[in-house]
Amino acid sequence: MTTPRLGLRENWHQFSLLVLVNAFVGGMVGLERTILPRLAEQEFHLVARSAILSFIVVFGLTKAAANYYAGAWATTVGRKNLLVIGWLIGLPVPLLLLWAPSWGWVIVANVLLGLNQGLAWSSTVVMKIDLVGPKQRGLAMGLNESAGYLAVAATAFASGWLATEYGLRPYPFYLGIGLAMLGLLSSLLVRDTRHHVALEAAQAPAGPTGPPLSFWDVTWRHPNLGSVTQAGLVNNLNDGMVWGLLPLLLASKGFTLTQIGTVAAVYPAVWGLGQLVTGPLADRLCKKDLLFWGMLLQGAVLLVMLFTSSYPMFLLLAGLLGAGTALVYPTFLAAVAEYSPLAQRAHSVGIFRLWRDAGYAIGALLTGVLADMLGLSAALAVIGGLTVLSSLVIRHRMYCLPAPDSANSSAGSCAQSAQTFRLSSKLLARPLSPYPFRPYLSRA
C-alpha cells in the first residue's frame, strides 16, 4: 500500500474524486428546491404552508440525526463504508418522488434523502479534512462545499426548466435517478482515510491534556464552538425558509416557474462559487470576522426582500444571500476542526452538523406556522431578524486566536490547535460566565 501523505497536492486524485461525489450529493437536494413546493400545491392540493413545509421538517430532522451518528460511526464503521451506505439509502429517493400517489410518499422520500445527505456529505467532509492535514482545512472545505452547492444550483435550475417544458413529473426526477446511480458508483472508487488520521496524529506536537469536549461544550459552552454551532443552526434555519417559502413568495408575485428556478439557482450558485474564495480566506483570516459579516449580510438581505417586488432585484438579492452564506459555510467546518482536539474531530463535526441541519426542521416549522398565521412577509421578517441576532452573538462571544509566531510556522495550525485545546481546557475547568474566555486571552 502507498505510504499516506498529508496535503491537497499530495492527495489530489482522491480529493478530486471526493469533490465529484459531493457534487452528486448536492444534486440530490437541488432536485427538490424549485419544484417540490409547487408539486405540493398543484398535484397534492396542499394549502397550509406548514403542511407544504413538512417535507423540509422531516428532511432536517433525519439529516441532523444522521450527521450526529455519522461523526461517531466514521471512526468505527469507516469513512468509505459510511459513504456507500449513505448512497444505498439515497437510491430510492427519486423513484419515490416520481411515483408518489400521495404526499406521504414525499415525506418518506425526504426521510431517506435526509439520511443520504447526513451520511454521504458528512463522510466527504471528514475524509477531505483527513487528507489535507491541518494547514489547508479552509481550502478543503471551500472546495467541498462549492462542489455541493454548485450542484444544488445546477439541478435546481435544470429541474425548474424541465418542469416548465414538460411538467412537474416525470422528467425532472429522471435527473435524480442518474445522480443517485453516479453517486453510488463513484463512491465505490473512494479509499478510506483512516491511515491519514493516524499520520496526522503521529506528526502533531504533544499537547497538554485536558477535559474532553462534551456534547454541550460543542453545542454552546465553549465560546468559539458554541458560537459556531448556533450560527450554523440559524444559517440553515434561513436556508430552510428560502427553500420552502421563496418559491411560493415568488409565485405569489406572478413569476414563472423558470424565473423561480433561476432565482433558486442563483443563490446556491453564488454560495458555491464564493466558497472557492472564502475557503482559503478561512485559513488566513480570523474566523470570527468571516462568520460575523457573513451572518449579518444574510440577515440584511432577507429583511430587504420584504420591500422587493421586481425580478432583477430578487436575482441581485439571491446573489448577495449566496455571498453571505459563502462567507460562513466553509468557515464553520474549518473552525470546528481547528477548535477540537484531533481525537474528537469527527465527533465534534457530527455534533455541529446535528444542530446545523436541525435548523432546517426548526426553520420549516417556525416559518410554516408564521406564514399560516401572519403571512409570508412576517415569516421573512422574523427569520431575517434572527439571522442578524446570530451575527451579534458571534461578535459578542467569539475570540480570535493569536497567529502562530513565524519561528513556529512549520508547526502552523498544529501549534494553534494545541493552543486552542489549552485555552479550552482552562475555560471548561472554571464556572461559566457570559464571557468565560476573556480572563485567559492575555495568558493563552
C-alpha positions, -999 to 999 in steps of 0.1 A, spaced: 0 0 0 12 35 -8 25 54 23 -1 81 31 9 118 30 -10 148 41 -18 177 18 -41 187 -10 -14 183 -38 -2 150 -24 -38 136 -24 -53 154 -54 -66 123 -71 -85 111 -41 -96 146 -32 -109 153 -67 -130 121 -66 -145 132 -33 -153 166 -47 -172 148 -76 -190 126 -51 -201 156 -31 -214 172 -63 -237 143 -67 -248 146 -31 -257 182 -36 -275 175 -68 -300 152 -49 -311 182 -28 -312 206 -57 -337 184 -74 -363 194 -49 -356 231 -43 -376 245 -72 -404 221 -79 -415 203 -46 -434 233 -31 -452 237 -64 -458 199 -66 -474 201 -31 -499 228 -43 -507 217 -78 -507 179 -76 -514 172 -39 -536 203 -33 -520 213 -1 -529 248 11 -514 252 46 -478 264 44 -469 243 75 -482 212 56 -462 221 25 -430 226 45 -434 192 63 -410 176 38 -383 200 50 -391 192 86 -385 155 82 -355 161 59 -339 184 86 -346 160 115 -333 129 97 -303 147 83 -294 161 117 -296 127 134 -276 111 106 -249 139 109 -246 132 147 -242 95 143 -220 98 112 -194 116 134 -192 87 157 -196 60 130 -169 75 108 -144 60 132 -160 27 140 -176 18 106 -151 35 84 -154 67 63 -158 49 30 -183 23 43 -204 52 57 -203 70 23 -215 39 4 -243 32 30 -255 68 25 -258 63 -12 -276 30 -9 -302 47 12 -305 75 -13 -311 53 -44 -349 50 -39 -355 88 -34 -361 99 -70 -382 68 -77 -405 76 -47 -409 112 -58 -415 101 -94 -443 76 -85 -457 93 -54 -495 89 -54 -498 109 -21 -479 134 0 -470 107 24 -447 92 -2 -429 125 -5 -424 126 33 -409 90 32 -386 101 3 -373 130 24 -366 108 53 -344 88 31 -329 119 15 -320 133 49 -302 100 58 -284 101 24 -273 137 29 -262 132 65 -242 101 60 -228 109 25 -220 146 29 -205 141 64 -183 113 51 -169 135 23 -163 164 48 -144 143 73 -124 125 45 -113 157 29 -102 171 63 -83 139 69 -65 141 35 -53 177 36 -40 179 71 -42 209 95 -29 237 72 -55 236 44 -88 229 60 -105 261 49 -94 255 13 -106 219 15 -140 229 29 -143 256 3 -138 231 -25 -161 206 -9 -190 229 -2 -185 247 -35 -190 215 -54 -220 205 -34 -238 238 -37 -229 244 -74 -246 211 -80 -276 222 -59 -278 253 -82 -274 234 -114 -301 208 -106 -324 235 -92 -323 253 -125 -324 221 -146 -354 207 -127 -372 241 -130 -366 242 -167 -377 206 -172 -408 212 -152 -417 243 -173 -411 225 -206 -425 190 -197 -445 193 -165 -436 187 -128 -434 149 -134 -418 127 -145 -389 142 -164 -372 162 -135 -369 131 -115 -352 111 -142 -323 135 -135 -323 124 -99 -321 87 -109 -289 94 -128 -274 114 -99 -281 86 -74 -265 59 -97 -234 80 -104 -230 89 -67 -230 53 -57 -207 41 -84 -181 69 -78 -182 62 -40 -171 26 -46 -139 40 -60 -130 61 -29 -104 48 -5 -107 51 33 -86 78 50 -80 62 84 -43 60 77 -41 97 71 -57 103 105 -31 81 121 -3 100 103 -16 134 114 -18 122 150 18 110 148 30 143 134 11 166 158 31 180 186 24 166 221 -2 189 236 -15 194 271 -41 171 285 -75 185 295 -111 176 298 -127 162 266 -153 183 248 -188 172 258 -219 174 237 -229 206 255 -194 221 251 -197 219 213 -234 230 214 -229 261 235 -205 260 265 -172 265 246 -174 302 235 -160 296 200 -176 262 192 -209 273 208 -209 305 187 -202 285 155 -229 259 163 -257 285 169 -247 303 137 -248 270 118 -283 263 131 -296 298 122 -279 297 88 -298 265 79 -330 279 95 -330 307 70 -319 284 42 -349 261 50 -372 292 47 -356 301 14 -360 265 2 -397 262 12 -412 297 11 -392 316 -15 -407 297 -45 -442 304 -30 -434 341 -24 -422 345 -60 -452 326 -74 -475 350 -55 -457 379 -73 -465 363 -106 -431 349 -116 -430 320 -139 -416 286 -129 -384 292 -150 -379 326 -132 -384 309 -98 -359 282 -108 -334 309 -118 -337 328 -86 -335 295 -67 -303 286 -87 -285 320 -83 -285 317 -45 -266 284 -43 -245 292 -74 -230 322 -58 -228 303 -25 -209 275 -43 -186 297 -63 -179 321 -35 -165 293 -13 -136 289 -37 -125 323 -24 -138 322 12 -125 287 19 -88 298 16 -96 330 34 -107 309 64 -71 296 66 -57 331 68 -82 354 84 -99 354 118 -128 330 116 -149 353 139 -148 381 114 -158 359 84 -187 345 104 -199 378 117 -200 396 84 -215 366 66 -244 362 90 -250 399 91 -252 401 53 -277 372 52 -299 388 77 -299 422 59 -307 406 26 -337 387 40 -351 419 55 -346 439 22 -366 412 4 -397 425 23 -396 456 2 -388 440 -32 -411 430 -60 -390 431 -92 -374 401 -108 -340 417 -113 -339 428 -77 -346 393 -65 -318 380 -86 -294 405 -70 -306 397 -35 -303 360 -42 -267 366 -52 -260 386 -21 -276 360 1 -254 334 -15 -223 356 -9 -232 358 28 -236 321 31 -203 315 12 -185 335 39 -197 313 67 -202 278 53 -165 266 48 -156 287 79 -180 267 101 -163 234 94 -128 247 94 -135 263 128 -149 232 143 -119 212 131 -95 238 145 -111 242 179 -115 205 186 -88 180 197 -77 157 169 -92 126 186 -126 143 188 -127 160 154 -151 136 137 -174 136 167 -173 174 171 -181 178 134 -211 154 139 -224 174 169 -221 207 149 -238 192 119 -266 178 141 -275 213 152 -268 230 119 -292 207 100 -318 207 128 -321 243 116 -339 230 85 -366 214 107 -368 244 131 -369 269 102 -396 250 83 -418 246 114 -414 282 125 -418 298 91 -447 275 82 -466 284 114 -458 321 110 -468 321 73 -501 305 81 -509 328 109 -494 361 98 -484 357 61 -452 352 42 -438 386 49 -440 381 87 -421 348 84 -394 365 63 -391 394 88 -387 370 118 -361 348 101 -341 379 89 -341 393 124 -329 360 139 -301 359 114 -289 394 124 -292 384 161 -270 354 154 -243 377 139 -243 398 171 -238 366 192 -207 359 172 -195 395 176 -200 394 213 -189 359 223 -162 346 199 -125 355 200 -97 353 175 -67 330 182 -33 347 180 -14 339 148 15 315 152 49 330 155 69 330 123 95 309 141 69 283 147 54 285 112 64 249 105 41 238 133 14 261 118 -21 251 126 -9 222 148 6 246 173 -25 267 170 -47 237 177 -27 228 208 -31 264 220 -68 262 213 -71 230 233 -51 245 262 -74 275 262 -105 253 260 -92 232 290 -89 264 311 -123 276 301 -141 243 308 -125 239 342 -140 271 355 -175 281 364 -194 295 335 -200 332 329 -213 352 300 -177 359 288 -157 329 302 -128 334 278 -117 370 285 -96 363 316 -74 339 297 -68 357 264 -37 375 276 -23 344 291 -32 319 264 
